[in-house]
Amino acid sequence: MMRIKPTFCISSIATSVASDGGGGGSSGGGGGGGDNTPPRTADSFGGDSNSLYNGGNPAAGGGERSERGGSVGVGGGGSSVNGGDDSNDISSEQDILPDIPPSWVPKLNIPRDAFDMRCPRGSKLSLYHRCQHEIFALFGDCSRWDGMMERLVIYSDDERTQIAEVRETFVRRRDKLRERRVFPPRETTLEVFDEGSAFGLKQILTIKRDRRGGGFFANAGLDG
């Protein structure tokens, strides 16, 4: 029996493939385009040897080049995946936030008339050491006719029997009276007005059975 050397078969197959020229290039992309065309290799496809098995299509092969470049084939999403890490982190942080239950305290709702009244029944009296404090409603039926909104009575003894001073505060008065201070031991009354009062009057000091004087705003008169 006669033996055939393997080297002779391999060399003959390589010779036949080289002589075919462009026929193999059109079918599988293995050979060159003709006599003057060099045979195609893995470098001509711009990728590694795996791209040859995918028909020379870089989009299907990918490989390390497509994963790193981020611009070719499937690997082009590499840059988008890396760029979307921040959004994924933000969404994950939002998912971690606990669901806080609503407050058990009911919503505070104060009607307008109750807010203007400032206190139940339109007045409130508070007692302190040597003083007495009263507040009154600003608007509504419970408000005072003279516009008084606050009164503070100061006593000179602990039993609150001897009045040393009375301070009264007013609002929305036509004569612009803002505050009145009365000193019963000295029988003296001091009244303070806001700007816009009649004749530019600023204050009036009255001493019973003695005298009565007043002061004016500096910019009220034409003569200064």
DRENPA-3360 file (N, C-alpha, C; in nm, 2 decimals, always signed):
BEGIN
1 = MMRIKPTF = +0.08/-0.12/+0.00/+0.00/+0.00/+0.00/+0.09/+0.12/+0.00 ~ +0.05/+0.22/-0.08/+0.13/+0.34/-0.10/+0.08/+0.45/+0.00 ~ +0.17/+0.52/+0.07/+0.14/+0.63/+0.16/+0.16/+0.76/+0.09 ~ +0.07/+0.86/+0.13/+0.09/+0.99/+0.07/+0.13/+1.09/+0.19 ~ +0.23/+1.17/+0.16/+0.28/+1.26/+0.27/+0.18/+1.37/+0.29 ~ +0.15/+1.40/+0.42/+0.05/+1.51/+0.45/+0.10/+1.65/+0.40 ~ +0.22/+1.67/+0.40/+0.27/+1.80/+0.35/+0.24/+1.83/+0.21 ~ +0.24/+1.72/+0.13/+0.21/+1.74/-0.01/+0.06/+1.78/-0.03;
9 = CISSIATS = -0.03/+1.73/+0.05/-0.17/+1.76/+0.04/-0.20/+1.91/+0.08 ~ -0.13/+1.95/+0.19/-0.16/+2.09/+0.24/-0.10/+2.19/+0.14 ~ +0.01/+2.16/+0.09/+0.07/+2.26/-0.01/-0.01/+2.26/-0.14 ~ -0.07/+2.15/-0.18/-0.15/+2.15/-0.30/-0.28/+2.22/-0.28 ~ -0.34/+2.21/-0.16/-0.46/+2.28/-0.13/-0.43/+2.43/-0.12 ~ -0.33/+2.47/-0.06/-0.29/+2.62/-0.06/-0.26/+2.67/-0.20 ~ -0.20/+2.59/-0.28/-0.18/+2.64/-0.42/-0.30/+2.65/-0.50 ~ -0.40/+2.56/-0.48/-0.53/+2.58/-0.55/-0.61/+2.69/-0.50;
17 = VASDGGGG = -0.60/+2.72/-0.38/-0.68/+2.84/-0.32/-0.62/+2.97/-0.38 ~ -0.49/+2.98/-0.38/-0.42/+3.10/-0.43/-0.45/+3.12/-0.58 ~ -0.46/+3.01/-0.65/-0.48/+3.02/-0.80/-0.63/+3.06/-0.83 ~ -0.72/+3.04/-0.74/-0.86/+3.07/-0.76/-0.88/+3.22/-0.76 ~ -0.81/+3.30/-0.68/-0.82/+3.45/-0.68/-0.94/+3.50/-0.62 ~ -1.02/+3.58/-0.69/-1.14/+3.65/-0.64/-1.26/+3.56/-0.61 ~ -1.26/+3.44/-0.66/-1.38/+3.36/-0.63/-1.41/+3.34/-0.49 ~ -1.31/+3.31/-0.41/-1.33/+3.29/-0.26/-1.37/+3.42/-0.19;
25 = GSSGGGGG = -1.32/+3.54/-0.24/-1.35/+3.66/-0.18/-1.50/+3.70/-0.19 ~ -1.56/+3.66/-0.30/-1.70/+3.70/-0.31/-1.79/+3.61/-0.23 ~ -1.75/+3.48/-0.21/-1.83/+3.39/-0.13/-1.82/+3.40/+0.02 ~ -1.70/+3.40/+0.07/-1.68/+3.40/+0.21/-1.59/+3.50/+0.26 ~ -1.53/+3.58/+0.17/-1.44/+3.69/+0.22/-1.30/+3.63/+0.26 ~ -1.26/+3.51/+0.20/-1.14/+3.45/+0.25/-1.02/+3.49/+0.16 ~ -1.04/+3.51/+0.03/-0.92/+3.54/-0.06/-0.92/+3.68/-0.11 ~ -0.84/+3.71/-0.20/-0.82/+3.84/-0.26/-0.92/+3.86/-0.37;
33 = GGDNTPPR = -0.92/+3.98/-0.43/-1.01/+4.02/-0.54/-0.96/+3.98/-0.67 ~ -0.84/+3.93/-0.69/-0.79/+3.89/-0.82/-0.64/+3.87/-0.81 ~ -0.57/+3.88/-0.92/-0.43/+3.85/-0.93/-0.35/+3.96/-0.85 ~ -0.40/+4.09/-0.87/-0.33/+4.20/-0.81/-0.38/+4.23/-0.67 ~ -0.48/+4.17/-0.63/-0.54/+4.20/-0.50/-0.49/+4.11/-0.39 ~ -0.43/+4.17/-0.28/-0.38/+4.08/-0.18/-0.49/+4.01/-0.10 ~ -0.47/+3.89/-0.05/-0.57/+3.82/+0.03/-0.61/+3.90/+0.15 ~ -0.73/+3.88/+0.19/-0.79/+3.95/+0.31/-0.74/+3.88/+0.43;
41 = TADSFGGD = -0.71/+3.96/+0.53/-0.67/+3.90/+0.66/-0.75/+3.96/+0.77 ~ -0.72/+3.93/+0.90/-0.80/+3.98/+1.01/-0.78/+4.13/+1.03 ~ -0.66/+4.18/+0.99/-0.63/+4.32/+1.01/-0.72/+4.41/+0.91 ~ -0.75/+4.35/+0.79/-0.83/+4.43/+0.70/-0.97/+4.46/+0.74 ~ -1.02/+4.38/+0.84/-1.15/+4.40/+0.89/-1.15/+4.50/+1.01 ~ -1.04/+4.54/+1.06/-1.04/+4.63/+1.17/-1.07/+4.57/+1.30 ~ -1.06/+4.44/+1.31/-1.09/+4.37/+1.44/-1.00/+4.25/+1.46 ~ -1.04/+4.16/+1.55/-0.95/+4.05/+1.57/-1.00/+3.93/+1.49;
49 = SNSLYNGG = -0.95/+3.81/+1.52/-0.99/+3.69/+1.44/-1.13/+3.65/+1.45 ~ -1.20/+3.69/+1.56/-1.34/+3.66/+1.58/-1.43/+3.72/+1.48 ~ -1.39/+3.84/+1.42/-1.47/+3.91/+1.32/-1.48/+3.83/+1.19 ~ -1.38/+3.75/+1.16/-1.38/+3.67/+1.04/-1.49/+3.57/+1.05 ~ -1.52/+3.51/+1.16/-1.62/+3.41/+1.17/-1.76/+3.47/+1.17 ~ -1.77/+3.60/+1.19/-1.90/+3.67/+1.18/-1.92/+3.73/+1.04 ~ -1.85/+3.68/+0.94/-1.87/+3.74/+0.81/-1.81/+3.87/+0.79 ~ -1.71/+3.91/+0.86/-1.64/+4.04/+0.85/-1.73/+4.16/+0.88;
57 = NPAAGGGE = -1.83/+4.14/+0.97/-1.92/+4.25/+1.01/-1.88/+4.30/+1.15 ~ -1.82/+4.42/+1.15/-1.78/+4.47/+1.29/-1.89/+4.48/+1.38 ~ -2.02/+4.52/+1.33/-2.13/+4.54/+1.42/-2.17/+4.42/+1.50 ~ -2.15/+4.30/+1.43/-2.19/+4.18/+1.50/-2.08/+4.13/+1.59 ~ -1.95/+4.15/+1.55/-1.84/+4.09/+1.63/-1.82/+4.16/+1.76 ~ -1.80/+4.29/+1.75/-1.78/+4.37/+1.88/-1.64/+4.35/+1.92 ~ -1.61/+4.25/+2.01/-1.48/+4.22/+2.06/-1.44/+4.33/+2.16 ~ -1.31/+4.33/+2.19/-1.26/+4.42/+2.29/-1.26/+4.56/+2.23;
65 = RSERGGSV = -1.24/+4.58/+2.10/-1.24/+4.71/+2.04/-1.37/+4.78/+2.05 ~ -1.48/+4.70/+2.03/-1.61/+4.76/+2.03/-1.65/+4.80/+2.18 ~ -1.60/+4.72/+2.28/-1.64/+4.75/+2.41/-1.56/+4.87/+2.46 ~ -1.44/+4.89/+2.42/-1.36/+5.00/+2.47/-1.39/+5.13/+2.39 ~ -1.41/+5.12/+2.26/-1.43/+5.24/+2.18/-1.56/+5.31/+2.20 ~ -1.66/+5.22/+2.21/-1.79/+5.28/+2.23/-1.85/+5.35/+2.11 ~ -1.79/+5.32/+1.99/-1.84/+5.39/+1.87/-1.88/+5.29/+1.76 ~ -1.85/+5.16/+1.78/-1.87/+5.06/+1.67/-1.95/+4.95/+1.73;
73 = GVGGGGSS = -2.06/+4.92/+1.65/-2.14/+4.80/+1.68/-2.20/+4.80/+1.81 ~ -2.22/+4.68/+1.87/-2.28/+4.67/+2.00/-2.21/+4.74/+2.11 ~ -2.07/+4.74/+2.09/-1.99/+4.80/+2.20/-2.01/+4.95/+2.21 ~ -2.08/+5.01/+2.11/-2.10/+5.15/+2.12/-2.18/+5.19/+2.24 ~ -2.26/+5.10/+2.29/-2.33/+5.14/+2.41/-2.25/+5.14/+2.54 ~ -2.11/+5.11/+2.52/-2.03/+5.11/+2.64/-2.02/+5.25/+2.70 ~ -2.01/+5.35/+2.61/-2.00/+5.49/+2.66/-2.13/+5.53/+2.72 ~ -2.24/+5.49/+2.66/-2.37/+5.53/+2.72/-2.40/+5.46/+2.85;
81 = VNGGDDSN = -2.35/+5.34/+2.86/-2.37/+5.27/+2.99/-2.28/+5.34/+3.10 ~ -2.16/+5.38/+3.07/-2.08/+5.45/+3.17/-2.13/+5.59/+3.20 ~ -2.19/+5.65/+3.09/-2.24/+5.78/+3.12/-2.37/+5.78/+3.19 ~ -2.44/+5.67/+3.20/-2.57/+5.67/+3.27/-2.55/+5.62/+3.41 ~ -2.43/+5.60/+3.46/-2.41/+5.56/+3.60/-2.47/+5.66/+3.70 ~ -2.46/+5.79/+3.67/-2.50/+5.89/+3.76/-2.66/+5.88/+3.78 ~ -2.73/+5.87/+3.66/-2.87/+5.86/+3.67/-2.92/+5.74/+3.74 ~ -2.84/+5.63/+3.72/-2.88/+5.51/+3.80/-2.86/+5.52/+3.95;
89 = DISSEQDI = -2.75/+5.60/+3.98/-2.72/+5.62/+4.13/-2.83/+5.70/+4.19 ~ -2.88/+5.81/+4.11/-2.98/+5.89/+4.17/-3.11/+5.82/+4.18 ~ -3.15/+5.74/+4.08/-3.27/+5.66/+4.09/-3.26/+5.56/+4.21 ~ -3.14/+5.50/+4.23/-3.13/+5.41/+4.34/-3.14/+5.47/+4.47 ~ -3.09/+5.60/+4.49/-3.10/+5.67/+4.61/-3.25/+5.71/+4.64 ~ -3.32/+5.74/+4.53/-3.46/+5.77/+4.55/-3.54/+5.65/+4.59 ~ -3.50/+5.54/+4.55/-3.57/+5.41/+4.59/-3.54/+5.38/+4.73 ~ -3.42/+5.42/+4.78/-3.39/+5.38/+4.92/-3.46/+5.47/+5.02;
97 = LPDIPPSW = -3.51/+5.59/+4.98/-3.57/+5.68/+5.08/-3.69/+5.61/+5.14 ~ -3.70/+5.62/+5.27/-3.82/+5.55/+5.34/-3.95/+5.63/+5.31 ~ -4.05/+5.56/+5.32/-4.19/+5.61/+5.30/-4.24/+5.67/+5.44 ~ -4.23/+5.80/+5.45/-4.26/+5.86/+5.58/-4.42/+5.87/+5.59 ~ -4.47/+5.82/+5.70/-4.62/+5.83/+5.72/-4.67/+5.97/+5.74 ~ -4.79/+6.00/+5.71/-4.84/+6.13/+5.74/-4.85/+6.16/+5.89 ~ -4.85/+6.29/+5.92/-4.85/+6.34/+6.06/-4.99/+6.30/+6.12 ~ -4.99/+6.26/+6.25/-5.11/+6.23/+6.31/-5.18/+6.36/+6.36;
105 = VPKLNIPR = -5.11/+6.47/+6.36/-5.18/+6.60/+6.40/-5.27/+6.65/+6.29 ~ -5.39/+6.69/+6.31/-5.47/+6.74/+6.21/-5.43/+6.87/+6.16 ~ -5.47/+6.91/+6.04/-5.43/+7.04/+5.98/-5.49/+7.15/+6.06 ~ -5.40/+7.25/+6.09/-5.45/+7.37/+6.16/-5.53/+7.46/+6.08 ~ -5.65/+7.49/+6.12/-5.73/+7.58/+6.04/-5.80/+7.68/+6.14 ~ -5.76/+7.81/+6.12/-5.81/+7.92/+6.21/-5.90/+8.01/+6.12 ~ -6.03/+8.02/+6.15/-6.11/+8.11/+6.08/-6.07/+8.26/+6.09 ~ -6.10/+8.34/+5.99/-6.06/+8.48/+5.99/-6.12/+8.55/+6.11;
113 = DAFDMRCP = -6.24/+8.53/+6.14/-6.30/+8.61/+6.25/-6.24/+8.57/+6.38 ~ -6.21/+8.44/+6.40/-6.14/+8.40/+6.52/-6.00/+8.45/+6.53 ~ -5.93/+8.47/+6.42/-5.80/+8.53/+6.42/-5.81/+8.67/+6.46 ~ -5.90/+8.75/+6.41/-5.92/+8.89/+6.44/-5.96/+8.91/+6.58 ~ -6.03/+8.81/+6.64/-6.08/+8.82/+6.78/-5.97/+8.81/+6.88 ~ -5.86/+8.73/+6.84/-5.74/+8.71/+6.92/-5.76/+8.63/+7.04 ~ -5.88/+8.62/+7.09/-5.91/+8.55/+7.22/-6.06/+8.51/+7.23 ~ -6.09/+8.41/+7.30/-6.24/+8.38/+7.32/-6.31/+8.50/+7.38;
121 = RGSKLSLY = -6.43/+8.52/+7.33/-6.52/+8.63/+7.38/-6.46/+8.77/+7.36 ~ -6.36/+8.78/+7.28/-6.31/+8.91/+7.25/-6.22/+8.98/+7.35 ~ -6.20/+8.92/+7.47/-6.11/+8.98/+7.57/-6.05/+8.87/+7.65 ~ -5.93/+8.91/+7.70/-5.85/+8.81/+7.79/-5.78/+8.89/+7.89 ~ -5.79/+8.84/+8.02/-5.73/+8.91/+8.13/-5.63/+8.81/+8.19 ~ -5.50/+8.86/+8.21/-5.39/+8.78/+8.27/-5.34/+8.86/+8.39 ~ -5.32/+8.79/+8.50/-5.26/+8.85/+8.62/-5.12/+8.80/+8.64 ~ -5.03/+8.90/+8.67/-4.89/+8.87/+8.69/-4.85/+8.94/+8.82;
129 = HRCQHEIF = -4.72/+8.93/+8.85/-4.68/+8.99/+8.98/-4.68/+9.14/+8.96 ~ -4.76/+9.21/+9.04/-4.78/+9.35/+9.04/-4.82/+9.41/+8.91 ~ -4.89/+9.34/+8.83/-4.94/+9.39/+8.70/-5.06/+9.31/+8.65 ~ -5.14/+9.37/+8.57/-5.25/+9.31/+8.51/-5.26/+9.34/+8.36 ~ -5.27/+9.24/+8.28/-5.26/+9.26/+8.13/-5.39/+9.22/+8.07 ~ -5.45/+9.30/+7.98/-5.57/+9.28/+7.91/-5.55/+9.30/+7.76 ~ -5.61/+9.21/+7.68/-5.61/+9.23/+7.54/-5.75/+9.22/+7.49 ~ -5.78/+9.29/+7.38/-5.92/+9.30/+7.32/-5.91/+9.27/+7.17;
137 = ALFGDCSR = -6.03/+9.24/+7.12/-6.04/+9.20/+6.98/-6.01/+9.32/+6.89 ~ -5.96/+9.29/+6.78/-5.92/+9.40/+6.68/-6.04/+9.43/+6.60 ~ -6.12/+9.33/+6.56/-6.24/+9.36/+6.47/-6.36/+9.28/+6.52 ~ -6.47/+9.30/+6.46/-6.59/+9.22/+6.49/-6.67/+9.29/+6.60 ~ -6.77/+9.21/+6.64/-6.87/+9.26/+6.74/-6.81/+9.28/+6.87 ~ -6.70/+9.20/+6.90/-6.64/+9.20/+7.03/-6.54/+9.31/+7.05 ~ -6.51/+9.38/+6.95/-6.40/+9.49/+6.96/-6.46/+9.61/+7.03 ~ -6.37/+9.69/+7.09/-6.41/+9.80/+7.17/-6.44/+9.92/+7.08;
145 = WDGMMERL = -6.54/+10.00/+7.13/-6.58/+10.12/+7.05/-6.47/+10.22/+7.03 ~ -6.38/+10.23/+7.14/-6.28/+10.34/+7.14/-6.15/+10.29/+7.07 ~ -6.14/+10.17/+7.01/-6.02/+10.12/+6.95/-5.91/+10.07/+7.04 ~ -5.94/+10.05/+7.16/-5.84/+10.00/+7.25/-5.81/+9.85/+7.23 ~ -5.69/+9.82/+7.21/-5.65/+9.68/+7.18/-5.57/+9.61/+7.30 ~ -5.52/+9.70/+7.38/-5.44/+9.64/+7.49/-5.43/+9.74/+7.61 ~ -5.43/+9.69/+7.73/-5.42/+9.77/+7.85/-5.34/+9.70/+7.95 ~ -5.24/+9.77/+8.01/-5.15/+9.71/+8.11/-5.16/+9.80/+8.23;
153 = VIYSDDER = -5.19/+9.74/+8.35/-5.21/+9.81/+8.47/-5.09/+9.76/+8.56 ~ -5.01/+9.86/+8.61/-4.90/+9.83/+8.70/-4.93/+9.88/+8.84 ~ -4.91/+9.79/+8.93/-4.94/+9.81/+9.07/-4.81/+9.83/+9.15 ~ -4.82/+9.90/+9.26/-4.70/+9.93/+9.35/-4.69/+9.83/+9.47 ~ -4.79/+9.75/+9.48/-4.79/+9.65/+9.59/-4.82/+9.51/+9.54 ~ -4.79/+9.41/+9.62/-4.81/+9.27/+9.58/-4.96/+9.23/+9.58 ~ -5.04/+9.30/+9.65/-5.18/+9.27/+9.66/-5.26/+9.33/+9.54 ~ -5.19/+9.41/+9.46/-5.25/+9.48/+9.34/-5.37/+9.56/+9.38;
161 = TQIAEVRE = -5.35/+9.65/+9.47/-5.45/+9.74/+9.52/-5.42/+9.89/+9.49 ~ -5.29/+9.92/+9.48/-5.25/+10.06/+9.45/-5.19/+10.07/+9.31 ~ -5.26/+10.14/+9.23/-5.22/+10.15/+9.09/-5.11/+10.26/+9.07 ~ -5.00/+10.22/+9.01/-4.89/+10.31/+8.99/-4.90/+10.37/+8.85 ~ -4.94/+10.29/+8.75/-4.94/+10.34/+8.61/-5.04/+10.25/+8.53 ~ -5.10/+10.32/+8.43/-5.19/+10.25/+8.34/-5.15/+10.28/+8.20 ~ -5.12/+10.18/+8.11/-5.08/+10.20/+7.97/-5.19/+10.14/+7.88 ~ -5.24/+10.22/+7.80/-5.35/+10.18/+7.70/-5.30/+10.21/+7.56;
169 = TFVRRRDK = -5.32/+10.11/+7.47/-5.28/+10.11/+7.33/-5.40/+10.11/+7.25 ~ -5.40/+10.20/+7.14/-5.52/+10.21/+7.05/-5.48/+10.19/+6.91 ~ -5.58/+10.15/+6.83/-5.55/+10.14/+6.68/-5.68/+10.19/+6.61 ~ -5.65/+10.23/+6.48/-5.76/+10.28/+6.39/-5.85/+10.39/+6.45 ~ -5.79/+10.48/+6.52/-5.86/+10.59/+6.57/-5.86/+10.71/+6.47 ~ -5.96/+10.79/+6.46/-5.97/+10.90/+6.37/-5.87/+11.01/+6.41 ~ -5.86/+11.03/+6.54/-5.77/+11.13/+6.59/-5.62/+11.09/+6.60 ~ -5.59/+10.96/+6.55/-5.45/+10.91/+6.54/-5.39/+10.89/+6.68;
177 = LRERRVFP = -5.48/+10.87/+6.78/-5.42/+10.84/+6.92/-5.37/+10.70/+6.92 ~ -5.24/+10.69/+6.96/-5.17/+10.56/+6.97/-5.16/+10.50/+7.11 ~ -5.13/+10.59/+7.20/-5.10/+10.54/+7.34/-5.14/+10.64/+7.44 ~ -5.19/+10.60/+7.55/-5.22/+10.68/+7.66/-5.16/+10.63/+7.79 ~ -5.09/+10.71/+7.87/-5.03/+10.67/+7.99/-5.09/+10.76/+8.10 ~ -5.14/+10.69/+8.20/-5.20/+10.76/+8.32/-5.12/+10.72/+8.44 ~ -5.08/+10.82/+8.52/-5.01/+10.81/+8.65/-5.10/+10.86/+8.76 ~ -5.18/+10.77/+8.82/-5.28/+10.82/+8.93/-5.21/+10.89/+9.05;
185 = PRETTLEV = -5.10/+10.84/+9.10/-5.04/+10.91/+9.21/-5.01/+11.05/+9.19 ~ -4.96/+11.08/+9.07/-4.93/+11.22/+9.03/-5.04/+11.29/+8.95 ~ -5.14/+11.22/+8.93/-5.26/+11.28/+8.85/-5.21/+11.34/+8.72 ~ -5.13/+11.26/+8.65/-5.07/+11.30/+8.52/-5.11/+11.21/+8.41 ~ -5.14/+11.27/+8.29/-5.18/+11.19/+8.18/-5.10/+11.23/+8.06 ~ -5.04/+11.13/+7.99/-4.96/+11.15/+7.87/-5.03/+11.08/+7.75 ~ -5.06/+11.15/+7.64/-5.12/+11.10/+7.52/-5.03/+11.11/+7.40 ~ -5.00/+11.01/+7.33/-4.91/+11.00/+7.22/-4.99/+10.98/+7.09;
193 = FDEGSAFG = -4.96/+11.05/+6.98/-5.03/+11.04/+6.86/-4.94/+11.00/+6.75 ~ -5.00/+10.94/+6.64/-4.92/+10.90/+6.52/-4.92/+11.02/+6.42 ~ -4.83/+11.01/+6.32/-4.83/+11.11/+6.22/-4.96/+11.12/+6.14 ~ -5.00/+11.24/+6.11/-5.13/+11.25/+6.04/-5.24/+11.30/+6.13 ~ -5.21/+11.33/+6.26/-5.31/+11.38/+6.35/-5.34/+11.53/+6.32 ~ -5.44/+11.58/+6.38/-5.48/+11.71/+6.36/-5.38/+11.81/+6.40 ~ -5.34/+11.91/+6.32/-5.25/+12.01/+6.35/-5.11/+11.96/+6.37 ~ -5.08/+11.83/+6.33/-4.95/+11.77/+6.35/-4.92/+11.75/+6.50;
201 = LKQILTIK = -5.02/+11.72/+6.58/-5.00/+11.70/+6.72/-4.93/+11.57/+6.75 ~ -4.82/+11.57/+6.83/-4.75/+11.45/+6.86/-4.78/+11.40/+7.00 ~ -4.79/+11.48/+7.10/-4.82/+11.44/+7.23/-4.89/+11.55/+7.31 ~ -4.96/+11.51/+7.41/-5.02/+11.60/+7.50/-5.00/+11.56/+7.65 ~ -4.94/+11.65/+7.73/-4.92/+11.62/+7.87/-5.01/+11.70/+7.95 ~ -5.09/+11.63/+8.04/-5.19/+11.70/+8.12/-5.16/+11.67/+8.27 ~ -5.15/+11.77/+8.34/-5.13/+11.76/+8.49/-5.26/+11.82/+8.55 ~ -5.33/+11.74/+8.62/-5.46/+11.79/+8.68/-5.44/+11.91/+8.77;
209 = RDRRGGGF = -5.52/+12.01/+8.76/-5.52/+12.13/+8.84/-5.38/+12.20/+8.83 ~ -5.30/+12.18/+8.72/-5.18/+12.24/+8.71/-5.16/+12.30/+8.57 ~ -5.14/+12.22/+8.47/-5.11/+12.27/+8.34/-5.14/+12.16/+8.24 ~ -5.14/+12.21/+8.11/-5.16/+12.12/+8.00/-5.07/+12.17/+7.88 ~ -4.99/+12.08/+7.83/-4.90/+12.12/+7.72/-4.89/+12.02/+7.61 ~ -4.84/+12.06/+7.50/-4.84/+11.96/+7.39/-4.71/+11.98/+7.30 ~ -4.68/+11.88/+7.22/-4.57/+11.89/+7.13/-4.62/+11.85/+6.99 ~ -4.54/+11.89/+6.88/-4.58/+11.88/+6.74/-4.47/+11.81/+6.67;
217 = FANAGLDG = -4.51/+11.74/+6.56/-4.41/+11.69/+6.47/-4.33/+11.80/+6.40 ~ -4.20/+11.77/+6.38/-4.11/+11.88/+6.32/-4.15/+11.91/+6.18 ~ -4.19/+11.81/+6.10/-4.23/+11.84/+5.96/-4.38/+11.86/+5.94 ~ -4.45/+11.89/+6.04/-4.59/+11.91/+6.03/-4.63/+12.05/+5.99 ~ -4.56/+12.15/+6.05/-4.59/+12.29/+6.02/-4.51/+12.34/+5.90 ~ -4.56/+12.44/+5.83/-4.49/+12.50/+5.72/-4.37/+12.58/+5.76 ~ -4.37/+12.63/+5.88/-4.26/+12.71/+5.93/-4.15/+12.63/+6.00 ~ -4.17/+12.49/+6.00/-4.07/+12.41/+6.06/-4.08/+12.40/+6.21;
% end
